Every structure is written in C-alpha cells, then in structure tokens.
Amino acid sequence: MAGEKDILSLIAQLDTQGDIQAEIIIQKIKKIGKVTIPYLIDAAQDEKFPRVMKWSLLAIGAIGDEKGIPVLIKALNHERMTVKLQAISGLARMKHKLSAKKIELLLNDESGGVRGRAIKALIILNNISVVNSIPPLLNDSMWYIRQEACKACEHFKIESSIPILLELENSDEKMVVRAAARSALRKIIQK
C-alpha cells in the first residue's frame, strides 16, 4: 500500500502540460484508490500549482469518491478555463448525474471549449432535465458547438430541435455539422 510520501510524489508529477502524461499518472493514483482523495482535494484547491490543480480534479473524477464532488462542483465556477474543463470531465467520469444541472449553466460560458465539454458531459450524464437547454446551441457561432449540440439532440431525441436540424442539414457551412444534423434527424424521426 502506498504511503503519504508516495501519494504526494505522484500528485506532484501532475505538474505536466501533457494530457497523456497526466493520464498515466492519474491511472497510477486511481490504482492506489480512495486513500488519495484527501490529498487530491487539497491539490485541487491549491492555486500555486495550476496544472496539478486541474489534473487533480480529473483524478478525483477517475477515482469516483463522492467526497470529491463538492470540490468538482466548486471548480465549475473557477476563473481559469482549464480548471472548469477538468471539473466538467471529472464529474462526467464519475457519472455524477445530479451535477448535470450545474454543468448545464456552463452551456452559456464565453469559452467555446467549456460549452463543448459541457455538452459532451451532459450526454454522458444522461440527465433528461437539461434537454431544453440544448437546442439553442444549434445556433451557436462556433461550428463545433453546433456539431456537439446535434449529437446531444440525437442522444436525447429532442423533437423540438427538428426544424433547426433540418436547416443545419441543408445549409450549414460545415460538412461535419450537416452530417451530425442528418444523423440526429434520422434518430429522432425513427423514434
């Protein structure tokens, strides 16, 4: 069993820019298990080490201990986009369905990356209470948000989105959006 020194050493290694490197370390932390949660909670709130902070949020989600939920929820409102992104991903990994309402608020975030990650998380969390917030994103100025919104409409089979999906299928400037709209329409209409 890993001791405090080993856990702190692994967490310190989360001070990396690389997603792959961070994921390798997160998997090592996950193997140690729930005993790492108090240390990860501390690291996830330590503003002095922003990279450790954001990857610790993802590690909390990977472990899935409910003690980490308040920290993940609080981080959804952090000023740093990267912290918000990992908080969203942490909650999605944890499959914490009740956090969908908090993540739904980020569908209006100024960052396209945050909006996109929020849509993906809502699909994973599969909480139908958020479906009314998705169709407006079909008109987002960012093509990748429109694409993700099409996928969410398909996933949730949102019938009210059919008129906009038809419009996107026929006239969106991006082929991937047109294809996503077509796929969503097939799924919704065949219900």
ChimeraX attribute file (.defattr): number of C-alpha atoms within 10 A of each C-alpha:
attribute: neighborCount
match mode: 1-to-1
recipient: residues
	/A:1	7
	/A:2	12
	/A:3	11
	/A:4	12
	/A:5	9
	/A:6	13
	/A:7	19
	/A:8	15
	/A:9	11
	/A:10	16
	/A:11	24
	/A:12	17
	/A:13	16
	/A:14	26
	/A:15	18
	/A:16	15
	/A:17	11
	/A:18	10
	/A:19	10
	/A:20	10
	/A:21	13
	/A:22	22
	/A:23	16
	/A:24	12
	/A:25	19
	/A:26	24
	/A:27	14
	/A:28	15
	/A:29	26
	/A:30	19
	/A:31	12
	/A:32	16
	/A:33	17
	/A:34	17
	/A:35	17
	/A:36	23
	/A:37	23
	/A:38	13
	/A:39	16
	/A:40	26
	/A:41	21
	/A:42	12
	/A:43	24
	/A:44	27
	/A:45	19
	/A:46	14
	/A:47	11
	/A:48	9
	/A:49	14
	/A:50	19
	/A:51	22
	/A:52	23
	/A:53	26
	/A:54	28
	/A:55	30
	/A:56	32
	/A:57	29
	/A:58	28
	/A:59	32
	/A:60	34
	/A:61	28
	/A:62	22
	/A:63	23
	/A:64	22
	/A:65	15
	/A:66	14
	/A:67	13
	/A:68	22
	/A:69	21
	/A:70	10
	/A:71	18
	/A:72	28
	/A:73	18
	/A:74	13
	/A:75	23
	/A:76	22
	/A:77	17
	/A:78	13
	/A:79	9
	/A:80	12
	/A:81	18
	/A:82	17
	/A:83	25
	/A:84	26
	/A:85	22
	/A:86	25
	/A:87	31
	/A:88	31
	/A:89	23
	/A:90	28
	/A:91	30
	/A:92	27
	/A:93	19
	/A:94	22
	/A:95	19
	/A:96	19
	/A:97	16
	/A:98	12
	/A:99	19
	/A:100	25
	/A:101	13
	/A:102	16
	/A:103	25
	/A:104	20
	/A:105	15
	/A:106	21
	/A:107	22
	/A:108	13
	/A:109	15
	/A:110	10
	/A:111	11
	/A:112	18
	/A:113	16
	/A:114	24
	/A:115	26
	/A:116	23
	/A:117	22
	/A:118	27
	/A:119	25
	/A:120	19
	/A:121	25
	/A:122	29
	/A:123	23
	/A:124	20
	/A:125	19
	/A:126	19
	/A:127	16
	/A:128	13
	/A:129	11
	/A:130	17
	/A:131	19
	/A:132	12
	/A:133	14
	/A:134	21
	/A:135	21
	/A:136	13
	/A:137	21
	/A:138	25
	/A:139	14
	/A:140	15
	/A:141	10
	/A:142	14
	/A:143	18
	/A:144	18
	/A:145	23
	/A:146	28
	/A:147	24
	/A:148	24
	/A:149	31
	/A:150	32
	/A:151	20
	/A:152	26
	/A:153	29
	/A:154	24
	/A:155	17
	/A:156	20
	/A:157	21
	/A:158	21
	/A:159	16
	/A:160	13
	/A:161	22
	/A:162	18
	/A:163	11
	/A:164	16
	/A:165	29
	/A:166	16
	/A:167	13
	/A:168	24
	/A:169	23
	/A:170	15
	/A:171	12
	/A:172	17
	/A:173	11
	/A:174	14
	/A:175	15
	/A:176	15
	/A:177	26
	/A:178	22
	/A:179	17
	/A:180	22
	/A:181	31
	/A:182	18
	/A:183	17
	/A:184	27
	/A:185	24
	/A:186	12
	/A:187	16
	/A:188	18
	/A:189	12
	/A:190	7
	/A:191	8
